Amino acid sequence: MSMESVSKKPVEKRKKAAVKPVEKWGPGRSGERLLLACMIALFVSVCGIIFLFTKAFFHSDSAFYVQLALEQIKSGKLFPPGMCYSTVLFVRSPNLLLIPILKVIKDWMIAREIMVVVMWIILILATMYCFMPKKDRNLAAAVIACMLLMNPYQTADVANETTDMLFFQGAYLTIFFDIVMTLGIMHRIILLDERDNKKYKVFLEILLAVVLFFPLLGSIRMDMILTLPLAASILIFYFLEYDQKLSRVLKSKRCMITVILIMVVVAVGFVCYRRLSVMYWNDSKGSYLKMDKYSGLWHSIGQFVSNLTMIFGNVEGAVFLSFPGLSKFVNYFAALALVFVIPAVALVRYNRHGNRFTRFLIIYTWVSNLLVAGVFIACNQWAPRYLLSIYLDDIFLFAVLLSEYMKKRERLTAVCAGLLIVMYCAFCHVYFWGHYKDKIGVDPSEELVSFLDEHDLHYGYASFWNASVNSVLSSGKVIVLPTRDYDAENGKRKAYNPSDYRHWLLNERWYDPASHPGKCFVLLKNFAVDDEKNREQWIKDHGDDPENPWIDSTPPEDICEEFYTLNPQKLECGDYTILVFEDNEELRALGDEIKGAK
């Protein structure tokens, strides 16, 4: 054989090796770009929902972010003097984003809507971070997760808690960010090997500590939602990865350092949280963990399943042969599949998943969901929002599993699978826009604020749900302070006293009568037909128990009889009766006297 022929062979082999076959599996770059474009279109729809519908669904709980930010600007302190908090301490809170916005934009509601949009952008970036480490890039999973999270859901009459907490109130966007960032850091920690830079490993552990620490300063509930499930998931994950040998788990520096770090963060966070609570927290009830509400296992499990389906948009009272009925049917089974069926199948097929982060996510989803579900059932909670972390976990797990399915299928099948999710999300968006189109741009306080301004009334009192909402919607033109909401029994509620306010989401200094001398008013919500329906539904669900009375947000209202000795002027505006008092100091003095006597 000649030297020439020998030298040609390697060249020919190199040429053949350089020619790679065209990739025909998975969505490909073009498919990923298509899904990304669809996600951007859904985000534009979300922005429209935030800017056009927030006023119509705004309430007093949502108002606190604005009020706290204004007090922080005025006082220059993170915890302004006189502020009252309940269930959470607003340490690292969305209202911090409002501070620079309110310095530029004077319309409080527009500023708040911009805040929610910015929070969504931050959450989307965190989701991209979670799924896009260099060693395990998964753009399809990130985009699918974002699209599903951006779904607006609804009930027959008003937006449900998922939509409220994610689009209008925005309270759970911060919690979602905490979970998503933690999973993103764990994604990178799981992928570490001996060749990785030691500084990078230390950086990841420090970043994990910071991300876990700050949420604990706001609420100890984050232990139940995030830190404790995370530590347990890490131990279980490494136990399974090391062939169920505990000795190998204990020798794993990466596993033990991460778990010990979490425990230290929890301990330090608890100490700091208790310290802050003593200094700033007026009402530390923790009522969401009381077990005296327990009313039987099957009833509590039924409530749990019902609340889960409500989170996913189980429309109440919809006729099947209608678009709302179709929405109920689709979302009900989407909830059951995402929460029960898919996680169960993923766990059964645990060892078949080649991706380490996928296996970790399966474990984390089960541990976190079981813990949250156990507390919810044991305490017989009635608020679907307490299950929103389950909603997030299961969406992320589904996104990962679907992306893995797409990678193993030919191009057309993979892209069509992604487009099915796009169609489902588009279905939810179209239904929301069509169902609530009559509420676009609606400002429920506009008539009332104009009426009060015409009568030179700018300072007054109302029940909690009718107070702060009007203050913020009017951008401070009218200041309405919340008084205590009394539990109603048999359709009747105790009369209001403007001096009797509860320590919840307000500032005690607002009530100083010397700061607002002269004319004031008491705003009373007139009895509505829906109140009786609400009462009947409450009794049906909970029984007519004096110790568990009927409670609703817009009850028939009245004021203590003694205040009529001050001869208030009586005005009517829409659903409200307005009692006008000529002297605020005289009104509050009488209120203090009545409160002291009773």
Secondary structure as GFF3:
##gff-version 3
##sequence-region A 1 598
A	DSSP	alpha_helix	3	18	.	.	.	ID=ss1
A	DSSP	alpha_helix	28	57	.	.	.	ID=ss2
A	DSSP	alpha_helix	60	75	.	.	.	ID=ss3
A	DSSP	beta_strand	83	84	.	.	.	ID=ss4
A	DSSP	alpha_helix	95	102	.	.	.	ID=ss5
A	DSSP	alpha_helix	108	131	.	.	.	ID=ss6
A	DSSP	three_ten_helix	134	136	.	.	.	ID=ss7
A	DSSP	alpha_helix	139	149	.	.	.	ID=ss8
A	DSSP	alpha_helix	161	163	.	.	.	ID=ss9
A	DSSP	pi_helix	164	168	.	.	.	ID=ss10
A	DSSP	alpha_helix	171	190	.	.	.	ID=ss11
A	DSSP	alpha_helix	198	218	.	.	.	ID=ss12
A	DSSP	alpha_helix	221	222	.	.	.	ID=ss13
A	DSSP	pi_helix	223	227	.	.	.	ID=ss14
A	DSSP	alpha_helix	228	241	.	.	.	ID=ss15
A	DSSP	alpha_helix	246	251	.	.	.	ID=ss16
A	DSSP	alpha_helix	253	280	.	.	.	ID=ss17
A	DSSP	three_ten_helix	287	289	.	.	.	ID=ss18
A	DSSP	three_ten_helix	291	293	.	.	.	ID=ss19
A	DSSP	alpha_helix	297	311	.	.	.	ID=ss20
A	DSSP	alpha_helix	323	336	.	.	.	ID=ss21
A	DSSP	pi_helix	337	341	.	.	.	ID=ss22
A	DSSP	alpha_helix	342	348	.	.	.	ID=ss23
A	DSSP	three_ten_helix	350	352	.	.	.	ID=ss24
A	DSSP	alpha_helix	356	378	.	.	.	ID=ss25
A	DSSP	three_ten_helix	384	387	.	.	.	ID=ss26
A	DSSP	alpha_helix	388	407	.	.	.	ID=ss27
A	DSSP	alpha_helix	411	435	.	.	.	ID=ss28
A	DSSP	three_ten_helix	437	439	.	.	.	ID=ss29
A	DSSP	alpha_helix	446	454	.	.	.	ID=ss30
A	DSSP	beta_strand	459	463	.	.	.	ID=ss31
A	DSSP	three_ten_helix	464	466	.	.	.	ID=ss32
A	DSSP	alpha_helix	468	473	.	.	.	ID=ss33
A	DSSP	beta_strand	479	483	.	.	.	ID=ss34
A	DSSP	beta_strand	506	507	.	.	.	ID=ss35
A	DSSP	three_ten_helix	508	511	.	.	.	ID=ss36
A	DSSP	three_ten_helix	513	515	.	.	.	ID=ss37
A	DSSP	beta_strand	520	525	.	.	.	ID=ss38
A	DSSP	alpha_helix	529	542	.	.	.	ID=ss39
A	DSSP	three_ten_helix	561	566	.	.	.	ID=ss40
A	DSSP	beta_strand	569	573	.	.	.	ID=ss41
A	DSSP	beta_strand	576	581	.	.	.	ID=ss42
A	DSSP	alpha_helix	584	597	.	.	.	ID=ss43
###
